[in-house]
Amino acid sequence: MISTLRVLERIQRIDLEIRTIEDEEKRLCKTIEDLELELKGTREAIIAIEAETGALKAQIMEIDEKIRESQERSSKDEKRLNSVKNDRELTALTKEINGANKSKKQGEQDKTSLSAKLGEKEALFNARQDLLNGREEELRKLAGELEASRSGWKEAIDAKLKSKDELKSAVAPEILKKYELIRSRRSGVGLALVKDEICQGCFTHIPQQVYIMLKRGTDQELQSCPHCHRLLHVEDDKGQLEAV
Ligand SMILES: [Zn+2]
């Protein structure tokens, strides 16, 4: 059983190494996914800003037209001032000129306020566009990194699986099956180290009797943690895992 445990230790080590590689790939994929989602949001925000900018420009054009019309009306009326025939006409014409001037002034005020809003929107648009460009560049870099790493990762995993296959033959199939089953249910760890009577898989105290048997290393059966059911092993007296 001791030699079985030593082989299982090596298998466990390989499985953890494989998981580290897989986690690295998952992490990178997740980063890319998150970034893509963020870019989608930024693009949508840019489209919305463009729509708002377009609406403001249209409003400003309308106001320009209104200002132009008021200006035209007031110039025309001012020319007519020289040919008024009586006070009544003068009063009416002055009222009209005042109205046109007022309308022109209002238009200019509105235009100033809308132009300021437009300026803000354009600044926001540029800022978002710059952000988008930077993040797109980042995404391209990450995608390139993922593409470049994939073959290396696959090669490393294949080599580790091959080593694992070679080790498997040294373990009885039912023990291997048990190890794999626990591993699949317990976050990829099927074999746990026991230190000072504590299972390092679930950090629960194990019965002293089990610990003694593990330390003696003479037991005919593998010991399992009563709490997490992981197969158990201990460090040797030098505190090192034995090399097989
Ligand atoms: Zn445990």
Residues whose N, C-alpha, C, O or C-beta is under 5 A from the ligand:
A	BS01	ZN	C199 G201 C202 C225 H227 C228 H229
